[in-house]
Amino acid sequence: MSMIIAFIIGVVAGFLAVAALPRPRGAASLILALGVGVAGAYAGYFLAWTVGWAEADRLEGTIAAIVGAVVAVVAMVVVARARGTSVEEPTRR
């Protein structure tokens, strides 16, 4: 059950990240943000479980998933801006 909650948290974090970004939005940016949010949520939950902070169906795992999703989405935006590209608009060559 906790992995399902982590997935939902990741999707919500990714969706909120795309909604909060100021530039035009596209399907590619939505899929990227959702994927990064889900990956971050799973990574946060897995790290908390590995360290021993989270057990099945406990609040600590949910908090770790939220933190992981937020950190991953923020890192995605920071890296995209540092590269001079936009998360919202895929580059065309």
NULUM-121009 format. One record per atom (N, C-alpha, C, O, CB): atom name; x, y, z. Coordinates in steps of 0.05 Angstrom, whole numbers, plus 32768, in hexadecimal, padded with zeros to 4 digits. Glycine has a CB too. Layout:
<sites>
site:c1:c2:c3
CA:X:Y:Z
...
</sites>
This chain:
<sites>
site:c1:c2:c3
N:8010:7FE8:8000
CA:8000:8000:8000
C:8011:8019:8000
O:800A:802D:7FF3
CB:7FED:8000:8018
N:8028:8019:800E
CA:8039:8031:800F
C:8044:8038:7FF4
O:8048:8050:7FEF
CB:804F:802C:8023
N:804A:8025:7FE3
CA:8054:802B:7FC8
C:803F:8039:7FB7
O:8046:8049:7FA7
CB:805E:8011:7FBB
N:8026:8032:7FBB
CA:8011:803F:7FAD
C:800E:805C:7FB6
O:800B:806E:7FA6
CB:7FF6:8030:7FB1
N:8011:8060:7FD0
CA:8010:807C:7FDA
C:8028:808C:7FD0
O:8025:80A3:7FC9
CB:8010:807B:7FF9
N:8040:807F:7FCF
CA:8057:808D:7FC4
C:8053:8094:7FA7
O:805B:80AA:7F9E
CB:8070:807B:7FC7
N:8046:8083:7F97
CA:8041:8089:7F7B
C:802E:80A0:7F79
O:8032:80B2:7F69
CB:8034:8070:7F6E
N:8019:80A1:7F89
CA:8005:80B7:7F88
C:8013:80D1:7F90
O:800E:80E6:7F83
CB:7FED:80B1:7F9A
N:8023:80D0:7FA4
CA:8032:80E8:7FAD
C:8044:80F2:7F96
O:8045:810A:7F92
CB:8043:80E2:7FC6
N:8052:80E0:7F89
CA:8063:80E8:7F73
C:8054:80F5:7F5C
O:805D:8109:7F50
CB:8073:80D1:7F69
N:803D:80EA:7F55
CA:802C:80F5:7F40
C:8023:8111:7F48
O:8024:8123:7F37
CB:8014:80E3:7F3A
N:801A:8114:7F60
CA:8010:812E:7F69
C:8027:8142:7F69
O:8023:8159:7F60
CB:8004:812C:7F85
N:803F:813B:7F73
CA:8055:814D:7F73
C:805D:8155:7F57
O:8063:816C:7F52
CB:806D:8140:7F81
N:805E:8142:7F44
CA:8064:8149:7F29
C:8050:815B:7F1C
O:8057:816E:7F0E
CB:8067:812F:7F19
N:8037:8156:7F21
CA:8021:8166:7F16
C:8023:8183:7F21
O:8020:8196:7F12
CB:8006:815A:7F1B
N:8027:8185:7F3B
CA:802A:81A0:7F47
C:8042:81AF:7F3D
O:8041:81C7:7F3A
CB:802B:819D:7F65
N:8058:81A0:7F37
CA:806F:81AE:7F2C
C:806A:81B9:7F11
O:8072:81D0:7F0B
CB:8087:819A:7F2B
N:805C:81AA:7F00
CA:8056:81B4:7EE5
C:8042:81CB:7EE7
O:8044:81DF:7ED8
CB:804A:819D:7ED4
N:802F:81CA:7EF9
CA:801C:81DF:7EFC
C:8029:81F9:7F07
O:8020:820F:7F00
CB:8005:81D7:7F0F
N:803E:81F6:7F16
CA:804B:820E:7F22
C:805F:821B:7F10
O:8067:8232:7F15
CB:8058:8206:7F3C
N:8068:820C:7EFC
CA:807D:8218:7EEA
C:8070:822D:7ED8
O:805A:822A:7ECF
CB:808A:8202:7ED9
N:807F:8243:7ED4
CA:8072:825A:7EC6
C:8071:8259:7EA8
O:8064:826A:7E9C
CB:8081:8272:7ECE
N:807E:8246:7E9B
CA:807F:8246:7E7E
C:806A:8234:7E72
O:805B:8226:7E81
CB:809B:823D:7E74
N:8067:8234:7E58
CA:8053:8223:7E4B
C:8058:8205:7E52
O:806F:81FC:7E55
CB:8053:8226:7E2D
N:8042:81F7:7E55
CA:8044:81DB:7E5D
C:803E:81C9:7E45
O:802F:81D1:7E33
CB:8030:81D5:7E73
N:804B:81B2:7E44
CA:8046:819F:7E2F
C:8044:8183:7E3A
O:8048:817F:7E52
CB:805C:81A1:7E1A
N:803D:8171:7E29
CA:803A:8155:7E32
C:8055:814A:7E3C
O:8055:813A:7E4F
CB:802F:8144:7E1C
N:806A:8151:7E2E
CA:8085:8146:7E36
C:808D:8150:7E52
O:8098:8140:7E61
CB:809A:814F:7E21
N:8088:8169:7E58
CA:808F:8173:7E73
C:807E:8166:7E88
O:8088:8161:7E9E
CB:808C:8191:7E74
N:8065:8161:7E82
CA:8053:8154:7E96
C:805D:8137:7E9C
O:805F:812F:7EB3
CB:8036:8154:7E8C
N:8063:8129:7E87
CA:806C:810D:7E8A
C:8087:810D:7E99
O:808B:80FC:7EAB
CB:806F:80FF:7E6F
N:8099:811F:7E92
CA:80B3:8121:7EA0
C:80AF:8127:7EBD
O:80BC:811A:7ECE
CB:80C4:8136:7E92
N:809F:813B:7EC3
CA:809B:8143:7EDF
C:808E:812D:7EEF
O:8095:8128:7F06
CB:808B:815D:7EE1
N:807A:8120:7EE4
CA:806D:810A:7EF2
C:8081:80F3:7EF7
O:8081:80E7:7F0D
CB:8055:8100:7EE2
N:8091:80ED:7EE3
CA:80A4:80D7:7EE6
C:80B9:80DE:7EFC
O:80C0:80CD:7F0C
CB:80B3:80D2:7ECC
N:80C3:80F7:7EFB
CA:80D6:80FF:7F10
C:80C9:80FF:7F2B
O:80D6:80F7:7F3F
CB:80E2:811B:7F09
N:80B1:8108:7F2D
CA:80A3:8108:7F47
C:809F:80EC:7F52
O:80A4:80E8:7F6A
CB:8088:8116:7F44
N:8097:80DA:7F41
CA:8093:80BE:7F4A
C:80AD:80B1:7F52
O:80AF:80A4:7F66
CB:8085:80AD:7F34
N:80C2:80B6:7F41
CA:80DD:80AB:7F48
C:80E7:80B6:7F62
O:80F3:80A7:7F72
CB:80F0:80B1:7F31
N:80E3:80D0:7F67
CA:80EC:80DC:7F80
C:80DC:80D1:7F98
O:80E8:80CC:7FAD
CB:80E8:80FA:7F7F
N:80C2:80CD:7F94
CA:80B2:80C2:7FAA
C:80BB:80A5:7FB1
O:80BE:809E:7FC8
CB:8095:80C2:7FA3
N:80C0:8095:7F9C
CA:80C9:807A:7FA1
C:80E5:807A:7FAE
O:80EA:806A:7FC0
CB:80CA:806A:7F87
N:80F6:808C:7FA5
CA:8111:808D:7FB0
C:8110:8096:7FCD
O:811E:808B:7FDE
CB:8123:80A1:7FA0
N:8100:80AA:7FD4
CA:80FD:80B3:7FEF
C:80F2:809D:8001
O:80FC:8099:8017
CB:80EB:80CB:7FF1
N:80DE:808F:7FF8
CA:80D2:8079:8007
C:80E6:8063:800B
O:80E9:8058:8021
CB:80B9:806F:7FFA
N:80F4:805C:7FF5
CA:8108:8046:7FF7
C:811F:804D:800A
O:8128:803C:801A
CB:8113:803F:7FDB
N:8128:8066:8009
CA:813E:806E:801B
C:8135:806D:8038
O:8143:8063:8049
CB:8147:808B:8014
N:811C:8076:803E
CA:8112:8075:8059
C:810E:8058:8062
O:8113:8052:8079
CB:80F7:8084:805B
N:8105:8047:8050
CA:8102:802B:8057
C:811D:801D:805C
O:8120:800D:806E
CB:80F3:801C:8041
N:8131:8024:804C
CA:814B:8018:804F
C:8158:8020:8069
O:8165:8010:8076
CB:815D:8021:8037
N:8155:803A:8070
CA:8161:8044:8089
C:8152:8039:80A2
O:815D:8038:80B8
CB:8161:8062:8089
N:8139:8031:809D
CA:8129:8027:80B4
C:8115:803B:80BF
O:8109:8035:80D3
CB:813B:801E:80C9
N:8112:8051:80B1
CA:80FF:8065:80BB
C:80E2:805E:80B4
O:80D0:8066:80C2
CB:8106:8080:80B0
N:80DE:8051:809E
CA:80C3:804C:8094
C:80BD:802E:8094
O:80CD:801D:808D
CB:80C0:8057:8077
N:80A5:8029:809D
CA:809A:800E:809B
C:8080:800F:808B
O:8076:8025:8085
CB:8095:8001:80B8
N:8076:7FF8:8084
CA:805D:7FF7:8074
C:8046:8007:8081
O:8041:8004:8099
CB:8055:7FDA:806F
N:8039:8017:8072
CA:8022:8026:807A
C:8026:8038:8092
O:8016:8039:80A5
CB:800B:8013:8080
N:803D:8046:8093
CA:8043:8058:80A8
C:8048:8074:809D
O:804F:8076:8085
CB:805B:804F:80B9
N:8044:8088:80AD
CA:8046:80A4:80A4
C:8062:80AB:809B
O:8066:80BC:808A
CB:803D:80B6:80BA
N:8077:809F:80A7
CA:8092:80A6:80A0
C:8099:80A1:8083
O:80A7:80B0:8076
CB:80A6:8096:80B2
N:808E:808B:8078
CA:8092:8084:805C
C:8085:8099:804A
O:8090:80A0:8035
CB:8088:8069:8056
N:806D:80A2:8051
CA:805F:80B6:8042
C:806E:80D0:8042
O:8071:80DD:802D
CB:8042:80BA:804D
N:8078:80D8:8059
CA:8087:80F1:805B
C:80A1:80EF:804A
O:80A8:8102:803C
CB:808E:80F7:8078
N:80AE:80D8:804B
CA:80C7:80D4:803B
C:80C0:80D5:801E
O:80D0:80E0:800E
CB:80D4:80BA:8043
N:80AA:80CA:8015
CA:80A2:80CB:7FF9
C:809C:80E8:7FF0
O:80A3:80F0:7FDA
CB:8089:80BA:7FF4
N:8090:80F8:8001
CA:808A:8114:7FFB
C:80A4:8123:7FF8
O:80A8:8132:7FE4
CB:8078:8121:8010
N:80B6:8120:800B
CA:80D0:812E:800A
C:80E0:8125:7FF1
O:80EB:8136:7FE3
CB:80E1:8128:8023
N:80E0:810B:7FEB
CA:80EF:8101:7FD4
C:80E3:810C:7FBA
O:80F3:8114:7FA8
CB:80EE:80E3:7FD3
N:80C9:810D:7FB7
CA:80BD:8118:7F9F
C:80C2:8136:7F9B
O:80C9:813E:7F85
CB:809E:8113:7FA0
N:80C1:8145:7FB1
CA:80C6:8161:7FAF
C:80E3:8167:7FA8
O:80E9:8178:7F97
CB:80BF:816F:7FCA
N:80F5:8159:7FB5
CA:8112:815C:7FAF
C:8118:8155:7F92
O:8127:8163:7F85
CB:8123:814B:7FC2
N:810C:8140:7F88
CA:8112:8137:7F6C
C:8107:814C:7F58
O:8114:8152:7F44
CB:8105:811C:7F67
N:80EF:8156:7F5D
CA:80E3:8169:7F4A
C:80F2:8184:7F4B
O:80F7:8190:7F36
CB:80C5:816E:7F51
N:80FA:818D:7F63
CA:8109:81A5:7F65
C:8124:81A2:7F57
O:812E:81B4:7F49
CB:810D:81AD:7F83
N:8131:818B:7F5B
CA:814B:8185:7F4E
C:8147:8186:7F2F
O:8159:8190:7F21
CB:8156:816B:7F57
N:8132:817B:7F25
CA:812C:817B:7F08
C:812B:8198:7EFE
O:8137:819E:7EE9
CB:8112:816C:7F02
N:811D:81A9:7F0C
CA:811A:81C5:7F03
C:8135:81D4:7F05
O:813C:81E3:7EF3
CB:8105:81D3:7F14
N:8144:81CF:7F1A
CA:815D:81DD:7F1E
C:8171:81D4:7F08
O:817F:81E5:7EFD
CB:8169:81D7:7F3A
N:8172:81BB:7F02
CA:8185:81B1:7EED
C:817D:81BC:7ED2
O:818E:81C3:7EC2
CB:8185:8192:7EED
N:8163:81BC:7ECD
CA:815A:81C7:7EB3
C:8160:81E4:7EB0
O:8169:81ED:7E9A
CB:813B:81C3:7EB0
N:815D:81F3:7EC4
CA:8164:8210:7EC3
C:8182:8214:7EC1
O:818A:8227:7EB3
CB:8159:821F:7EDB
N:8192:8204:7ECF
CA:81AF:8207:7ECD
C:81B9:8200:7EB1
O:81CD:820C:7EA8
CB:81BC:81F4:7EE2
N:81AC:81EE:7EA4
CA:81B4:81E7:7E89
C:81AA:81FB:7E74
O:81B2:81FA:7E5D
CB:81A9:81CB:7E81
N:8199:820D:7E7D
CA:818E:8221:7E6B
C:8177:8217:7E5A
O:816F:8223:7E46
CB:81A4:822B:7E59
N:816C:8200:7E62
CA:8155:81F5:7E53
C:813D:81F8:7E64
O:813E:81FF:7E7C
CB:815A:81D7:7E4C
N:8126:81F3:7E58
CA:810D:81F5:7E66
C:8102:81D9:7E6B
O:8103:81C8:7E5A
CB:80F9:8206:7E56
N:80F8:81D4:7E83
CA:80EB:81BB:7E89
C:80D1:81B8:7E78
O:80C9:81A2:7E71
CB:80E5:81B8:7EA7
N:80C5:81CE:7E73
CA:80AB:81CE:7E66
C:80AD:81CA:7E48
O:809B:81BD:7E3C
CB:809D:81E7:7E6B
N:80C2:81D3:7E3B
CA:80C4:81D2:7E1E
C:80DB:81C0:7E16
O:80F2:81C7:7E1B
CB:80C7:81EE:7E12
N:80D6:81A9:7E0B
CA:80EC:8197:7E03
C:80FD:81A4:7DEC
O:80F2:81B2:7DDB
CB:80E2:817C:7DFA
N:8117:819F:7DEC
CA:8128:81AB:7DD8
C:8125:819C:7DBE
O:8121:8183:7DBE
CB:8145:81AA:7DE1
N:8126:81AA:7DA8
CA:8123:819E:7D8D
C:813D:81A3:7D7E
O:8149:81B9:7D7F
CB:810B:81AA:7D7E
N:8146:818F:7D71
CA:815F:8192:7D62
C:815A:818F:7D45
O:816D:8190:7D35
CB:8174:817E:7D6B
</sites>
